[in-house]
Amino acid sequence: MNERFAVDVIGQDKVGSYRADKPVSKVLVADDHESVRNGVRELIKTERAFEVCGEATDGREAVEKARQLKPDIVVIDVSMPELNGIEATRQIVKDDASAEVLVLTVYESEQIVDEILNAGARGYLLKSDVAYDLLFAIASLSQHRPFFTSKVASMVLQGYLENSARSGGCNVSALTSREREVVQLLAEGKSNKEVAVIQGIEVKTAETHRANLMRKLGLHSVCDLVHYAVRNQIIEA
């Protein structure tokens, strides 16, 4: 039995045993690409233990839908407009500590795994593995057991979190939730006025946040801010 098939069999067994003695788990799917949402939804529909209770097209909507729908599991993309999946995860877990979050990503790096775990997610799945491992991952999280795609499991076992301070400058995890949101909005090209509207704050306050961020991060221009956001997976390159 090859490794891929072994994983599939184990996954089917886990899902089957879960279905026998547990209530249906509600799943919220958040991704800005309709094709990805459709694919994830169709996979989930094949397993009676789970049901899709809602969908979101960006991180901010995911946070709001999670508050309204109280899903057991949130399947969320890392890279989304306005509010990325990592920051959305922080807010979802803060609102409901019992919610399990499975992060979907094309990225495979210690840094992003670090950020995902610090945000409160307990599941990490590469998009290339979704067809094989999505149901297995959801079943694991439904039982409050973590799931990591095989390619990054060794990173977790080696305790990479202890080394998160290796990168120079201010680490993303040192920023407040509001600061991370402002970094993303500014890096996406939003003006101070647009940031103020989205955040529900005064323009003057948005200007102050921007100045404080630039100073805290040791940055000198919007270009520097964009590079910082890309390096730290806050926005896509």
N, C-alpha and C positions, 0 to 999 in steps of 0.2 A: 504493500500500500504506500503510494507516494505521499509526501508531506501535505500537498494541497488537498488531496482527497481525504487524508486523515483529519484535517481541520474541518472539512465540510461535514464529515460523519459526526464528529464531536459536536459541531454546532447544531445539527439536526437533532441529536439526542438531547442536548440541553434545552432546545426550544420545545421539543415534545414533552419532556418531563415537566417543564415549567407550565405548559398549557394544562396539564392534568390536574394541578392542585393550586393554581393561582388565578385571580381575576384578570380580566383583559387589561393590559397596560395601554394608557393613552400616550400617543407620540405626537409631538409638535415638530414639523419639518421646516427648517429655515435655510433658504439658499436663494441668491439673487438670479440664478439661472433656472428658467422654467423646466428645461430638459432634465436637470438634476433632480428637481423636486418631483417631477413626474416619475422618474426612474425609481427614486427612493419610495415614493408612495405605492407604486405597483409591486415592488418587492415586499413591502410591509403587508399589503393586502393578501399575499399568499400565505400568511401565517395568522391563524385565528386567535392566537394569544395576544396580538397587538392590533391597535386601530389608530389611524391618523385622525387626530382630533382637530387639527388646524395646520395652516401653512403661513409662512412669512417670507417676504421678499428682501428684507434688510434687517440689520441687527436691532434697530430701534423698534420695529414692528414685532420682532421676535420677543423682546422684553415685554411689550404690552400684551401680546397674545398669551405669553406664559402666565402673566398676572390674571388674565381673564379666564383661561381655560384650565389652569392647574394641571398641566401634563405630568405624567410620571417620568417621561424621558423627553429630552429635547435633542434632536439631531440638527446640528448647526454647522454651516460653512465658516471657515476662518475669515475669508476675504469678502466683505460685503460693504456697500456704500454707507456713508454717514456714521455708522457704528459697527465696527468689525465684530466677528464672532467671539473673539477672546474677551473684549470688553462687555459684550452682551451676556456672555457666560457669567462674568463677575456679578452683573446685576441680577440675573436670573437666580443664581445660587444665593445671593444675598436676600432676595425676596422670599425664596422658598428653599430652605436647606435640604429638604427631602427630594428635590428634583435632581435627577441624574442627567448629565449632559454628555453627549457623544459628539465630538468635534470631527468634522470632515475636512480634509485638507489635501492639497497636492504636495505640501512641504514635508520634508523629512530631515529634521535637524534638531539638535539638542536644545537650541535656543527656543524654538517654538514649542517644543514639548514642555520645557520649563515654564513658559508663559501660560500654556494651557492648564497645567496642573496648578499653578499658582492662582489661576482664575477660578478654580473649583471644579473643573471637568474631571471625570474619572474614566473617560473613554476617548481614544484617539484612533481614527481610522483613515487610512489613505484612500483617496477617491478611486485609485486603481484597484483597490481590494473590495469595493462596495458590493459588487455582484456576488462575491464569495462569502464575505464575512459580516455583512450588515445585520442579518438576523441573529447570528451568533453574538455579535456585539450588543445588540438590543436585549437579547435574552440574559446576557451576563449582567448588564446594568439593571435590568428588571429585578434581579436578585441582589442588587447592591454590591455587585462584584465588578471590579475594574476590568476594562478591556483595552489592550493596546495591540495595534497591528504588528505582526511579527517582526517587521523590519526595524521597529523602534523599541521593542520590548527589552532588548539588551541594554539600551540607554537607561531605562528606568531602573533595571536591576543593578546597574553600576552606580546609582546614586548621583546622577549628573546635577541634581538640584543643588548639591553642596558646592558646585563650581560655578554657579550663575554669576558670581561677582568677577569672573575673569575678564569680561568685556570692559573696555575703558568707558569713561563718562558715566552719566546717570543712567542706571538701568530702568527699563520701562516699569518694572514692578515697584520702583520707588515713587512713581507718579501717583497722584490721587486719581480717582475715577473721573472727576470732572476734567482734570488736566489731560488724561489720555483721550477723552472725547474731543477736546479742543485741538489737540495735536492732529488727530485724524481729520477734523473739519478743515483746519488751516492747510494741511498737506494736500487736501483734495481741492484746494483753490478757493475755499469760501472766504468772503470778506469778513471784517469784524462785525458789520451789520448783520450779515447772514448768520454768523455764529451766534450772535445775540438772539436772533429770532428763533433759531433752532433750539437753543438752550433755555429760552425764556428768561433772559437776563437783559440788563441795560447794555447799550453799546459801550459805554464807559467801562463797565465791568469786563466785557469781552476784551477790550483793549488792555486792561490790567492783566487779565489772564495770559494774554499773548506775550506781554512784556516779561511777566514773571517766568513763563515757560522758557523763553529764549535765554534768559539769564540762568535759570536752573540747569538747562541742558548745555549751556556754554555755546549756543548757536548764535550766528550773526546775521542770517538772512533766511528768507523763506525757502530758498534753494537748499540751505543746510538742513532746514526742518523737514523738507521732503526726503532728503537722503536718509535722515534719521528715521523717519517713519517707514521707509522701505526696508532699511536694515533690520528694524525691529518688528517687521511683519504687521505693522499697523495698517498699511495700505499695500496694494500690489504695485510692482514696478511697471 
